[in-house]
Amino acid sequence: MTISDEEQAFFAKLGERVTQLRKARNITQVQLAEALGVSQQTVQAYEVGRRRLPVSTLRLLAKTLGVSLDELLAEGEHAPRKRGPVSQLQQHIERIGQLPKPKQRMIMDMIDAVLAQQSQQAREGLQNPVAGRGSCMMMSSS
């Protein structure tokens, strides 16, 4: 079955988006292939637009790349630009969620400690900001 020029252009642009998103997240073609359950050659074919991405794969692809389906399929001016701090935070949260439970607990304990310290400093009115920074640095080096 042949595809129209319009479909070919769509899949070529989609492949470019996949490449762009994959590289921005430091994911290799091999890693993406493993996540999708396909070969590295298949991922390469998706990225250059030689092969159609099955609809059934799009949701997993978007999840693996840390974007919504809308972001994955966005074209032109509607395509998201560089990801900002909130999106980067979301990426970290998703990656933490994939870690073993003991490591997740350790990270949560660290976050809780930093947030508790921040709350205490806010209540105290940050009367000595230099001391506040020092105590944070001491905490992070333990």
N, CA and C of each residue as an Amber inpcrd file, in Angstrom:
protein
   426
   0.8390000  -1.1830000   0.0000000   0.0000000   0.0000000   0.0000000
   0.8820000   1.2430000   0.0000000   0.6570000   2.1300000  -0.9390000
   1.4400000   3.3540000  -1.0180000   0.7510000   4.4470000  -0.2150000
   1.5600000   5.3980000   0.2220000   0.9800000   6.5100000   0.9640000
   1.1300000   7.7830000   0.1520000   0.2190000   8.7040000   0.3760000
   0.2230000   9.9560000  -0.3810000   1.4120000  10.8190000   0.0380000
   1.6870000  11.8260000  -0.7820000   2.7570000  12.7690000  -0.4600000
   2.4650000  13.4760000   0.8590000   1.1900000  13.7720000   1.0860000
   0.7920000  14.4490000   2.3290000   1.0860000  13.5620000   3.5410000
   0.7480000  12.2760000   3.4270000   1.0310000  11.3450000   4.5190000
   2.5370000  11.1880000   4.7190000   3.2660000  11.1200000   3.6180000
   4.7230000  10.9940000   3.7040000   5.3160000  12.1980000   4.4290000
   4.8330000  13.3940000   4.1000000   5.3150000  14.6140000   4.7540000
   4.9810000  14.5910000   6.2480000   3.7730000  14.1320000   6.5860000
   3.3690000  14.0530000   7.9910000   4.3050000  13.1290000   8.7650000
   4.5630000  11.9320000   8.2300000   5.4040000  10.9760000   8.9400000
   6.8630000  11.4340000   8.9960000   7.3160000  12.1660000   7.9860000
   8.6730000  12.7140000   8.0270000   8.7860000  13.7500000   9.1440000
   7.7740000  14.6400000   9.2510000   7.7870000  15.6490000  10.3260000
   7.6540000  14.9920000  11.6940000   6.8110000  13.9890000  11.7950000
   6.6580000  13.2720000  13.0580000   7.9800000  12.6110000  13.4440000
   8.6500000  12.0330000  12.4830000   9.9550000  11.4220000  12.7430000
  10.9690000  12.4350000  13.2390000  10.9470000  13.6330000  12.6440000
  11.8430000  14.7010000  13.1020000  11.5400000  15.0720000  14.5510000
  10.2420000  15.1440000  14.8890000   9.8420000  15.4680000  16.2670000
  10.3290000  14.3790000  17.2220000  10.1720000  13.1270000  16.8260000
  10.6180000  12.0260000  17.6770000  12.1210000  12.1460000  17.9140000
  12.8770000  12.3920000  16.8620000  14.3290000  12.5530000  16.9900000
  14.6620000  13.7030000  17.9290000  14.0160000  14.8400000  17.7060000
  14.2600000  16.0350000  18.5220000  13.9620000  15.7580000  19.9970000
  12.8150000  15.1730000  20.2770000  12.4300000  14.8910000  21.6610000
  13.3400000  13.8400000  22.2950000  13.6850000  12.8220000  21.5220000
  14.5550000  11.7600000  22.0410000  15.9240000  12.3180000  22.4190000
  16.5050000  13.1080000  21.5270000  17.8320000  13.6710000  21.7920000
  17.8060000  14.6610000  22.9460000  16.7290000  15.4390000  23.0610000
  16.6090000  16.4100000  24.1540000  16.5870000  15.7120000  25.5100000
  16.1810000  14.4630000  25.5220000  16.0920000  13.7070000  26.7690000
  17.2550000  12.7270000  26.9360000  18.2240000  12.8360000  26.0480000
  19.3970000  11.9540000  26.0840000  19.0070000  10.4760000  26.0750000
  18.0470000  10.1510000  25.2260000  17.6170000   8.7650000  25.0430000
  18.1890000   8.2870000  23.7130000  18.7960000   7.1200000  23.7050000
  19.3390000   6.5810000  22.4560000  18.2290000   5.8900000  21.6710000
  18.5040000   5.6440000  20.3980000  17.5480000   4.8860000  19.5870000
  17.3570000   3.4870000  20.1640000  18.4190000   2.9070000  20.6750000
  18.3330000   1.5630000  21.2590000  17.4240000   1.5820000  22.4870000
  17.5930000   2.5860000  23.3550000  16.7540000   2.6830000  24.5520000
  15.2890000   2.8850000  24.1760000  15.0490000   3.7410000  23.1910000
  13.6770000   3.9840000  22.7510000  13.0860000   2.7100000  22.1450000
  13.8850000   2.0140000  21.3600000  13.4210000   0.7600000  20.7500000
  13.0260000  -0.2480000  21.8250000  13.8460000  -0.3670000  22.8650000
  13.5330000  -1.3000000  23.9540000  12.2210000  -0.9190000  24.6330000
  12.0240000   0.3760000  24.8730000  10.7980000   0.8400000  25.5280000
   9.5630000   0.5580000  24.6730000   9.7270000   0.6470000  23.3530000
   8.6010000   0.4400000  22.4390000   8.4300000  -1.0220000  22.0270000
   9.4270000  -1.8380000  22.3240000   9.3540000  -3.2460000  21.9370000
   9.5880000  -3.4680000  20.4530000  10.4420000  -2.6270000  19.8630000
  10.7820000  -2.7550000  18.4440000  12.3010000  -2.7440000  18.3100000
  12.7920000  -2.9280000  17.1030000  14.2400000  -2.8930000  16.8820000
  14.7310000  -1.4520000  16.7340000  16.0310000  -1.2910000  16.8980000
  16.6440000   0.0320000  16.7090000  16.4550000   0.4840000  15.2650000
  16.4930000  -0.4450000  14.3290000  16.3040000  -0.1110000  12.9200000
  14.8910000   0.4170000  12.6710000  13.9180000  -0.1190000  13.3980000
  12.5400000   0.3640000  13.2610000  12.4350000   1.7930000  13.7640000
  13.0520000   2.0760000  14.9100000  13.0470000   3.4490000  15.4370000
  13.7140000   4.3810000  14.4340000  14.8230000   3.9540000  13.8680000
  15.5170000   4.7670000  12.8710000  14.5980000   5.0380000  11.6770000
  13.8710000   4.0240000  11.2390000  12.9450000   4.1900000  10.1100000
  11.8090000   5.1490000  10.4710000  11.3150000   5.0920000  11.7140000
  10.2950000   6.0500000  12.1650000  10.8490000   7.4710000  12.0970000
  12.0810000   7.6340000  12.5790000  12.6660000   8.9710000  12.6840000
  12.9380000   9.6150000  11.3310000  13.2310000   8.8270000  10.3290000
  13.4880000   9.4090000   9.0070000  12.2450000   9.3980000   8.1250000
  11.1400000   8.8950000   8.6700000   9.8770000   8.9130000   7.9410000
   9.7200000   7.8160000   6.9090000  10.5890000   6.7950000   6.9530000
  10.4750000   5.6800000   6.0070000   9.3980000   4.6900000   6.4200000
   9.0130000   4.7630000   7.6630000   8.0420000   3.8010000   8.1710000
   6.9780000   4.5420000   8.9730000   5.7340000   4.1330000   8.7920000
   4.6380000   4.7490000   9.5360000   4.6540000   4.2920000  10.9870000
   4.4220000   5.2380000  11.8700000   4.2860000   4.9030000  13.2840000
   2.8720000   4.4000000  13.5240000   2.7030000   3.1920000  14.0190000
   1.3490000   2.7000000  14.2760000   0.6600000   3.5270000  15.3600000
  -0.6160000   3.7560000  15.1970000  -1.3870000   4.5100000  16.1840000
  -1.2590000   3.8550000  17.5530000  -1.2200000   2.5410000  17.5800000
  -1.1230000   1.8160000  18.8490000   0.1820000   2.1060000  19.5910000
   1.1860000   2.6060000  18.8980000   2.4870000   2.8970000  19.4950000
   2.5850000   4.3370000  19.9910000   1.7340000   5.2160000  19.4870000
   1.8690000   6.6450000  19.7850000   1.7850000   6.9690000  21.2730000
   0.8380000   6.3620000  21.9830000   0.6820000   6.6730000  23.4140000
   1.9320000   6.2790000  24.1960000   2.4520000   5.0800000  23.9540000
   3.6630000   4.6290000  24.6390000   4.8550000   5.4970000  24.2490000
   4.9310000   5.8750000  22.9860000   6.0100000   6.7360000  22.5200000
   5.9700000   8.0790000  23.2480000   4.7870000   8.6910000  23.3130000
   4.6450000   9.9790000  24.0010000   5.0410000   9.8470000  25.4680000
   4.5790000   8.7860000  26.1140000   4.8990000   8.5710000  27.5300000
   6.4020000   8.3960000  27.7140000   7.0200000   7.6120000  26.8570000
   8.4580000   7.3620000  26.9490000   9.2520000   8.6500000  26.7660000
   8.7710000   9.5270000  25.8880000   9.4630000  10.7930000  25.6330000
   9.0480000  11.8910000  26.6130000   8.1040000  11.5830000  27.4950000
   7.7000000  12.5470000  28.5170000   6.8700000  13.6990000  27.9990000
   6.0700000  13.4440000  26.9660000   5.2090000  14.4890000  26.4030000
   3.7940000  13.9430000  26.2480000   2.8520000  14.8550000  26.0440000
   1.4840000  14.4330000  25.7550000   1.3950000  14.0480000  24.2770000
   0.3120000  13.3840000  23.9260000   0.0930000  13.0740000  22.5070000
   0.0050000  14.3580000  21.6920000  -0.6440000  15.3880000  22.2530000
  -0.7390000  16.6720000  21.5540000   0.6410000  17.2310000  21.2480000
   1.5350000  17.1790000  22.2430000   2.8890000  17.6940000  22.0300000
   3.6370000  16.8610000  20.9950000   3.4510000  15.5610000  21.0490000
   4.1350000  14.6840000  20.0960000   3.6820000  14.9650000  18.6720000
   2.3900000  15.1720000  18.4960000   1.8310000  15.3470000  17.1580000
   1.7910000  16.7980000  16.7070000   2.1960000  17.7380000  17.5730000
   2.1380000  19.1650000  17.2410000   2.9840000  19.4600000  16.0100000
   2.4630000  20.3750000  15.2130000   3.1800000  20.7630000  14.0010000
   3.4380000  22.2600000  14.0080000   4.4950000  22.6590000  13.3410000
   4.7820000  24.0700000  13.1060000   4.7890000  24.9180000  14.3540000
   4.0350000  26.0230000  14.3100000   4.0570000  26.9910000  15.4020000
   3.4430000  26.4440000  16.6820000   2.6650000  25.3790000  16.5780000
   2.0440000  24.8100000  17.7660000   2.9690000  23.8270000  18.4780000
   4.0680000  23.5000000  17.8550000   5.0080000  22.5830000  18.4930000
   5.6470000  23.2850000  19.6800000   5.7620000  22.5990000  20.8020000
   6.3530000  23.2370000  21.9690000   7.8160000  23.5630000  21.7230000
   8.2320000  24.6720000  22.2740000   9.6350000  25.0700000  22.1750000
  10.4140000  24.3240000  23.2480000  11.5940000  24.8430000  23.5680000
  12.3930000  24.1940000  24.5950000  11.5840000  24.0670000  25.8680000
  11.8070000  22.9820000  26.5500000  11.0510000  22.7200000  27.7610000
  11.5830000  23.5870000  28.8900000  10.6610000  24.1380000  29.6620000
  11.0240000  25.0110000  30.7670000  11.1880000  24.2410000  32.0630000
  11.3890000  24.9940000  33.1570000  11.6420000  24.3710000  34.4540000
  10.5330000  23.4230000  34.9150000   9.2780000  23.7790000  34.7050000
   8.1970000  22.9060000  35.1580000   8.2470000  21.5870000  34.4020000
   8.4490000  21.6380000  33.1060000   8.5230000  20.4120000  32.3190000
   9.7310000  19.5770000  32.7230000  10.8390000  20.2320000  33.0150000
  12.0280000  19.4990000  33.4400000  11.7640000  18.8320000  34.7880000
  11.0720000  19.5270000  35.6720000  10.7060000  18.9430000  36.9550000
   9.8290000  17.7140000  36.7390000   8.8720000  17.8220000  35.8270000
   7.9980000  16.6890000  35.5300000   8.8080000  15.5070000  35.0040000
   9.8080000  15.7940000  34.1800000  10.6640000  14.7190000  33.6650000
  11.3730000  14.0100000  34.8120000  11.8920000  14.8030000  35.7550000
  12.5840000  14.2110000  36.8970000  11.6310000  13.3490000  37.7210000
  10.4290000  13.8340000  37.9320000   9.4390000  13.0810000  38.7050000
   9.1560000  11.7400000  38.0290000   8.9970000  11.7670000  36.7160000
   8.7290000  10.5280000  35.9910000   9.9040000   9.5590000  36.0960000
  11.1180000  10.0920000  36.0080000  12.3020000   9.2310000  36.1100000
  12.4410000   8.6600000  37.5160000  12.1500000   9.4790000  38.5300000
  12.2020000   9.0020000  39.9120000  11.1930000   7.8770000  40.1050000
  10.0270000   8.0160000  39.4790000   8.9940000   6.9900000  39.5840000
   9.4250000   5.6420000  39.0320000  10.4590000   5.6170000  38.2160000
  10.9480000   4.3670000  37.6350000  12.0590000   3.7320000  38.4690000
  12.5190000   4.4600000  39.4880000  13.5810000   3.9360000  40.3450000
  13.0200000   2.9070000  41.3250000  13.8900000   2.0720000  41.8870000
  13.4390000   1.1410000  42.9280000  12.8830000   1.9160000  44.1280000
  11.9330000   1.3150000  44.8370000  11.2500000   1.9780000  45.9600000
  12.2160000   2.5350000  47.0090000  13.2760000   1.8200000  47.4080000
  14.1800000   2.3910000  48.4230000  14.8330000   3.7010000  47.9560000
  15.1870000   3.7670000  46.6760000  15.7800000   5.0070000  46.1550000
  14.7350000   6.1190000  46.1000000  13.4900000   5.7610000  45.7570000
  12.4150000   6.7540000  45.7530000  12.2270000   7.3300000  47.1530000
  12.2400000   6.4510000  48.1800000  12.0760000   6.9200000  49.5620000
  13.2140000   7.8510000  49.9510000  14.4460000   7.4990000  49.5630000
  15.5970000   8.3320000  49.8910000  15.4410000   9.7220000  49.2660000
  15.0290000   9.7690000  48.0120000  14.8410000  11.0510000  47.3280000
  13.7220000  11.8420000  47.9860000  12.6270000  11.1760000  48.3410000
  11.5150000  11.8620000  49.0100000  11.9590000  12.4260000  50.3550000
  12.7770000  11.6790000  51.1050000  13.2890000  12.1790000  52.3830000
  14.1320000  13.4310000  52.1710000  14.9550000  13.4210000  51.1180000
  15.7860000  14.5940000  50.8230000  14.9130000  15.7950000  50.4630000
  13.9120000  15.5690000  49.6400000  13.0100000  16.6530000  49.2380000
  12.2670000  17.1860000  50.4510000  11.7560000  16.2790000  51.2950000
  11.0440000  16.7030000  52.5050000  11.9360000  17.5550000  53.3950000
  13.2010000  17.1600000  53.5460000  14.1320000  17.9140000  54.3870000
  14.3720000  19.3150000  53.8260000  14.5780000  19.4120000  52.5270000
  14.8080000  20.7210000  51.9020000  13.5710000  21.6020000  52.0440000
  12.3830000  21.0330000  51.8090000  11.1490000  21.8180000  51.9230000
  10.8880000  22.2440000  53.3630000  11.1720000  21.3720000  54.3250000
  10.9970000  21.7280000  55.7360000  11.9420000  22.8590000  56.1110000
  13.1660000  22.7790000  55.6400000  14.1380000  23.8320000  55.9240000
  13.6880000  25.1490000  55.2930000  13.1730000  25.0790000  54.0810000
  12.6920000  26.2830000  53.3970000  11.5260000  26.8990000  54.1630000
  10.6120000  26.0710000  54.6360000   9.4640000  26.5690000  55.4040000
   9.9220000  27.2280000  56.6920000  10.8820000  26.6110000  57.3580000
  11.3950000  27.1780000  58.6050000  12.0570000  28.5240000  58.3340000
  12.8400000  28.6130000  57.2810000  13.4970000  29.8770000  56.9410000
  12.4690000  30.9430000  56.6100000  11.4060000  30.5680000  55.9170000
  10.3610000  31.5320000  55.5780000   9.6730000  32.0270000  56.8420000
   9.4210000  31.1300000  57.8010000   8.7870000  31.5300000  59.0630000
   9.6890000  32.4570000  59.8600000  10.9750000  32.2180000  59.8120000
  11.9260000  33.0410000  60.5650000  12.2100000  34.3580000  59.8550000
  11.7040000  34.5170000  58.6790000  11.8800000  35.7610000  57.9340000
  13.2430000  35.9220000  57.3010000  13.9700000  34.8420000  57.2240000
  15.3040000  34.8670000  56.5950000  16.1500000  36.0120000  57.1350000
  16.2680000  36.0710000  58.4670000  17.0250000  37.1540000  59.0860000
  18.5070000  37.0760000  58.7570000  19.0160000  35.8850000  58.5050000
  20.4260000  35.7480000  58.1590000  20.5500000  34.8240000  56.9500000
  20.3540000  35.3660000  55.7180000  20.3500000  34.5080000  54.5310000
  21.6600000  33.7670000  54.2950000  22.8010000  34.3240000  54.7260000
  24.0760000  33.6390000  54.5250000  24.1120000  32.3710000  55.3580000
  23.6590000  32.4470000  56.6070000  23.6230000  31.2570000  57.4570000
  22.6610000  30.2330000  56.8850000  21.5700000  30.6970000  56.3100000
  20.5980000  29.7800000  55.7180000  21.2040000  28.9830000  54.5920000
  22.0080000  29.6570000  53.7620000  22.6430000  28.9420000  52.6570000
  23.6510000  27.9360000  53.1670000  24.3910000  28.3180000  54.1680000
  25.3940000  27.4090000  54.7190000  24.7680000  26.1530000  55.2720000
  23.6360000  26.3140000  55.9690000  23.0080000  25.1280000  56.5470000
  22.4640000  24.2210000  55.4590000  22.0130000  24.8040000  54.3630000
  21.5200000  23.9860000  53.2490000  22.6790000  23.2210000  52.6250000
  23.8320000  23.9090000  52.4960000  24.9810000  23.2470000  51.8980000
  25.4690000  22.1240000  52.8010000  25.4210000  22.3590000  54.1280000
  25.8530000  21.3030000  55.0340000  24.9270000  20.1070000  54.9180000
  23.6260000  20.3810000  54.7900000  22.6660000  19.2910000  54.6960000
  22.9130000  18.4740000  53.4340000  23.1860000  19.1560000  52.3290000
  23.3370000  18.4330000  51.0730000  24.6350000  17.6480000  51.0110000
  25.6230000  18.0230000  51.8310000  26.8870000  17.3020000  51.7700000
  26.9090000  16.0900000  52.6810000  25.8850000  15.9200000  53.5300000
  25.8810000  14.7630000  54.4340000  25.5940000  13.4870000  53.7170000
